[in-house]
Amino acid sequence: MDQGFSVDDYRSMQFGLFDYKTNLDFKIDSFAAKPYDYSNRDKYIPNATFGGTYAPNELVMLFIHDAIRNHGINAYSFVYTMVEDFIKGHRFSSVKNTSYGDQKEYQIGFRKSETPFQVRGTIYIDEGSFAIRKLDYAVYKQAFDDTSPSRYSSLHKTLLYEILVEYQGYDDKMYLNYISFHNQFKLVRPPTFFVKDVLLATKREMKVFLNTPAANWPNDFSVKYQGKNLKIEGILKIDPSTFTIKFAENNQKQRELLNLLFSTIRDEEKRSLEIQIPQLRDKDGNRLGDRKFEIMDQFREFFTQKIVDTAAVVPDSLRVKKTFSLGVPKQPRLKQQLEEDFWMNTPLKVNPQD
């Protein structure tokens, strides 16, 4: 339910959810499916920050990246605020003539370079009304190249995100036809080989349990507490996945830290305990605490199936909660039934012969 281009999209647009389904024909990576986490950096978009005070769900975040609809606010880099920054921030190529159905359109290419980022895109404008019909906007990051004068390669680059937005005419107005948002994100997996548990035995001894047996026993053990190194007196191996660390009490500062660490008081400071053994590995060669990262692709898309020009109002209690994921139980559903001619989208089409 959109009140039109003259009002703010995020605050004014409301959504009603008829149905929500998860396609279980595909393997689901639960860790990759979790929300972006910029505090722990478990899942995040490299070279990106998300401003504002709101935390939009997946649907609202998609609509925020419609720079045409959000022409009066800062939508995303490097469009920024479209009515103010788009023309002055890009270089445009010559106009070509094309068509959309029986409508004549202007096709205009544009680009922008802001090292190490490159923007490439195309905008389509209706020849009669000058309405923006379509916007294709892609941002790339150039690879580092120390042989280049700019220190970056103009030939080797990685796509950061691409946004496709298209509008269609209906009763002399323009309505969103579809929006497609493709971006890459960095996923940092939990370590395969890690400290499973720590038992504080006495003021001078700590028992450490590994999640899987170690394949070697190096000498590079270190323990930090509150950012300070604790002097180790000795290491006693009990079995391949268990060992005891004995601490020295050679000075007053060490004794004070040990007293705090081994106290029975529950406090957040105990979370600062770090056990580091850089060369300790399991049988598969995984180093203790090492976290591997992956660069993954994400696609979000919205398609308009039917436009209903109506002033009907959905009660607040039945509107989509913009800060909750669509699939959570607390997300309300509309009471009326979904019309029979609507269809549920699936991520990929399956060949019947496969």
C-alpha positions in Angstrom: 0.0 0.0 0.0 1.9 3.0 -1.4 0.7 6.6 -0.9 2.7 7.8 -3.9 6.0 9.4 -4.8 5.4 12.6 -2.8 5.8 10.8 0.5 8.6 9.0 2.2 8.7 5.3 1.1 10.0 3.7 4.3 7.7 5.5 6.7 4.5 5.6 4.6 4.5 2.3 2.6 2.7 -0.6 4.3 2.7 -4.3 3.4 0.2 -7.0 4.0 1.4 -10.7 3.9 -1.0 -13.3 2.5 1.3 -16.3 2.7 4.9 -17.3 3.3 6.6 -20.6 2.4 10.1 -21.9 2.4 11.1 -24.1 -0.5 12.4 -27.2 1.1 13.5 -28.8 -2.2 16.8 -26.8 -1.8 19.4 -27.4 0.8 19.3 -24.6 3.4 22.5 -23.2 4.9 21.2 -22.0 8.3 24.3 -20.1 9.1 24.3 -18.2 5.8 20.6 -17.6 6.1 20.9 -15.6 9.3 20.6 -11.7 9.3 23.6 -9.5 8.6 25.8 -9.1 11.6 28.1 -6.0 11.5 29.0 -6.1 15.2 30.5 -9.6 15.2 31.4 -9.5 11.5 30.0 -13.0 11.0 28.0 -12.0 7.9 28.4 -8.6 6.2 28.6 -6.9 2.9 32.3 -5.8 2.3 32.8 -2.1 1.8 29.3 -1.3 2.9 27.7 0.3 5.9 24.1 0.6 6.7 23.0 3.9 8.1 19.8 5.1 9.8 18.2 4.1 13.1 15.9 1.4 11.7 16.7 -2.3 11.1 14.6 -3.3 8.1 13.6 -6.9 7.3 14.4 -8.5 3.9 11.3 -7.1 2.1 11.7 -3.5 3.4 15.5 -3.6 2.7 14.7 -4.5 -0.9 12.3 -1.6 -1.4 14.8 0.8 0.2 17.1 0.0 -2.8 14.5 1.4 -5.3 16.3 4.7 -6.0 13.5 5.9 -8.3 10.8 5.6 -5.6 13.2 6.9 -2.9 14.4 9.8 -5.1 14.3 12.2 -2.2 16.4 10.3 0.3 19.9 8.7 0.4 19.1 5.3 -1.1 22.5 3.7 -1.7 26.0 4.3 -3.0 26.7 5.9 -5.5 23.2 7.0 -6.5 22.8 8.7 -3.1 19.9 11.1 -3.3 18.7 10.7 -6.9 17.1 14.1 -7.4 20.3 15.9 -6.1 23.2 13.6 -6.9 22.5 11.3 -9.8 23.1 13.7 -12.7 26.1 15.6 -11.2 27.7 12.4 -9.9 27.8 10.4 -13.2 29.1 10.7 -16.8 26.4 10.0 -19.4 26.9 8.5 -22.9 24.9 9.3 -26.1 21.2 8.7 -26.2 19.8 5.7 -28.1 16.3 5.0 -29.2 14.5 1.8 -28.1 11.0 0.7 -27.1 9.1 -0.9 -24.3 6.1 -2.6 -25.9 4.6 0.1 -28.1 6.2 2.9 -26.0 9.2 4.7 -27.4 12.1 5.0 -24.9 15.4 6.8 -24.6 18.3 4.5 -23.5 21.2 6.3 -21.8 24.3 4.7 -20.5 26.2 6.1 -17.5 29.4 5.5 -15.5 31.3 6.7 -12.5 34.8 6.0 -11.1 35.7 6.6 -7.5 38.8 4.5 -6.9 38.7 1.6 -6.2 35.0 1.5 -7.2 33.4 1.6 -10.7 29.8 2.2 -11.6 28.2 1.0 -14.8 24.6 1.3 -15.7 21.7 2.2 -18.0 18.6 4.3 -17.5 15.5 4.1 -19.7 13.2 7.2 -20.0 9.8 7.4 -21.7 10.0 9.5 -24.8 6.6 11.2 -24.2 6.3 11.7 -20.5 10.0 11.5 -19.5 9.1 9.0 -16.8 11.9 6.8 -15.7 11.0 3.4 -17.0 14.0 1.3 -15.9 17.3 1.7 -14.0 20.1 -0.9 -14.2 22.8 0.0 -11.6 25.9 -2.0 -11.0 28.9 -1.3 -8.7 32.2 -3.1 -9.0 35.4 -3.0 -6.9 38.7 -3.1 -8.8 41.4 -5.5 -7.7 44.6 -4.2 -6.2 47.5 -3.9 -8.7 50.8 -2.4 -7.5 52.0 -2.1 -11.1 49.2 0.3 -12.0 49.7 4.1 -11.5 46.3 4.1 -9.7 47.3 1.0 -7.7 44.1 -0.7 -8.9 43.4 -2.8 -12.0 40.9 -1.4 -14.5 40.5 -4.8 -16.1 40.1 -7.0 -13.0 37.1 -6.2 -10.8 34.5 -7.9 -8.7 30.7 -7.1 -8.7 29.6 -5.8 -5.3 26.0 -5.3 -6.2 23.6 -4.8 -9.1 20.1 -3.4 -8.8 17.4 -3.6 -11.5 14.2 -1.6 -11.2 11.5 -1.4 -13.7 8.2 0.6 -13.7 5.0 0.1 -15.8 2.2 2.5 -16.7 -1.3 2.0 -15.3 -4.1 4.6 -15.5 -1.7 7.4 -16.3 0.6 6.5 -13.3 3.8 4.6 -13.0 3.9 1.6 -10.7 6.7 -0.7 -9.7 6.9 -3.7 -12.0 9.8 -5.5 -10.5 13.0 -4.9 -8.5 16.0 -7.3 -8.4 18.8 -6.8 -6.0 22.0 -9.0 -6.4 24.8 -8.5 -4.0 27.8 -10.4 -2.6 28.4 -10.8 1.1 31.2 -12.2 3.2 30.3 -15.1 5.5 32.8 -16.0 8.3 32.2 -19.6 9.4 32.6 -20.7 13.1 36.0 -22.5 13.6 36.1 -26.2 13.0 38.7 -26.8 15.7 38.0 -24.8 18.9 38.1 -24.7 22.7 34.9 -26.4 23.8 35.1 -25.7 27.5 37.3 -24.3 30.2 37.3 -25.4 33.9 38.9 -23.1 36.5 40.3 -25.7 38.9 42.4 -23.7 41.4 43.9 -20.2 41.4 46.9 -21.5 39.5 45.4 -24.2 37.2 43.0 -24.2 34.3 41.6 -27.3 32.6 41.0 -26.9 28.8 38.8 -29.1 26.7 39.1 -29.2 22.9 36.2 -30.2 20.7 38.3 -32.7 18.8 41.7 -34.4 19.5 44.8 -32.4 18.6 47.3 -33.9 16.2 50.4 -32.0 17.6 51.5 -30.3 20.8 53.5 -27.1 20.1 55.1 -24.8 22.6 53.4 -21.5 21.6 50.7 -21.5 24.3 49.5 -18.1 25.5 46.7 -16.9 27.7 45.3 -13.4 27.8 42.9 -11.9 30.4 41.6 -8.4 30.2 44.0 -7.8 27.4 47.0 -8.8 29.5 49.3 -11.8 29.1 49.3 -14.3 32.0 52.6 -16.0 32.6 52.4 -19.8 32.2 54.5 -22.0 34.4 53.7 -25.3 32.7 51.3 -27.3 30.4 50.2 -30.8 31.3 48.6 -33.0 28.6 45.9 -35.3 30.0 44.7 -36.7 26.7 44.7 -35.6 23.0 41.8 -33.2 23.6 42.4 -32.2 27.2 45.2 -30.3 28.9 45.9 -28.3 32.1 47.6 -24.9 32.2 49.5 -24.0 35.3 50.1 -20.3 35.9 53.0 -18.6 37.7 52.5 -16.2 40.6 55.7 -14.3 40.1 54.5 -10.7 40.7 51.6 -8.8 42.3 49.9 -7.9 39.0 49.8 -11.5 38.0 48.3 -12.5 41.3 45.7 -9.8 41.1 44.6 -10.9 37.6 44.5 -14.6 38.7 42.4 -13.7 41.8 39.9 -12.0 39.5 39.9 -14.8 36.9 39.4 -17.6 39.4 36.9 -15.7 41.6 33.4 -17.1 41.9 32.0 -13.7 41.0 30.0 -13.8 37.7 31.0 -10.8 35.6 31.4 -9.9 32.0 35.2 -9.5 32.4 35.6 -13.3 32.3 34.5 -13.2 28.6 37.9 -11.5 27.9 39.7 -14.7 28.5 41.7 -15.8 25.4 43.6 -19.0 24.9 45.9 -18.9 21.9 47.9 -21.8 20.4 48.6 -20.7 16.8 50.4 -23.9 15.7 48.0 -26.4 17.4 46.1 -28.4 14.7 43.7 -31.2 14.5 44.1 -34.3 12.2 42.7 -32.5 9.3 45.2 -29.6 9.6 42.7 -27.1 11.0 44.4 -24.6 13.3 42.8 -23.9 16.7 40.3 -21.0 16.4 40.8 -20.4 12.7 37.7 -19.2 10.9 37.3 -19.6 7.2 35.4 -17.1 5.1 33.4 -17.4 2.0 32.2 -14.9 -0.6 28.6 -15.7 -1.4 25.9 -14.3 -3.7 22.5 -13.2 -2.6 19.4 -12.5 -4.8 16.3 -10.7 -3.6 13.5 -10.0 -6.1 10.0 -8.6 -6.0 7.5 -9.0 -8.9 4.2 -7.2 -9.3 1.4 -9.6 -10.4 -1.6 -7.3 -10.1 -2.2 -3.6 -9.4 -5.2 -2.6 -7.4 -5.9 1.1 -7.2 -7.9 1.3 -4.0 -8.1 3.4 -0.8 -8.6 0.3 1.4 -6.8 0.4 4.7 -5.3 -2.6 6.5 -5.5 -2.4 10.3 -2.2 -1.9 12.1 -2.4 -5.3 13.7 -2.4 -7.0 10.3 0.4 -5.0 8.7 3.9 -6.5 8.1 6.2 -5.7 11.0 9.0 -4.0 9.2 11.8 -5.0 11.6 10.8 -8.7 11.8 11.8 -11.3 9.2 8.8 -12.4 7.1 9.1 -16.0 8.2 8.8 -15.5 12.0 5.6 -16.6 13.8 4.9 -13.1 15.1 4.6 -11.8 11.5 0.8 -11.3 11.0 -1.1 -12.7 8.0 -3.9 -11.1 6.2 -7.3 -12.8 7.0 -8.7 -12.8 3.5 -7.7 -15.6 1.1 -5.1 -15.2 -1.6 -6.8 -14.9 -5.0 -6.6 -18.0 -7.1 -4.8 -16.4 -10.0 -1.8 -15.5 -7.8 1.3 -17.8 -7.8 4.1 -18.3 -5.3 7.5 -17.7 -6.7 10.3 -20.3 -6.5 14.1 -19.6 -6.6 14.8 -21.7 -9.6 12.7 -23.4 -12.3 13.1 -27.2 -12.5 13.4 -28.9 -15.8 10.7 -31.7 -15.9 13.2 -34.0 -17.6 15.8 -33.7 -14.8 
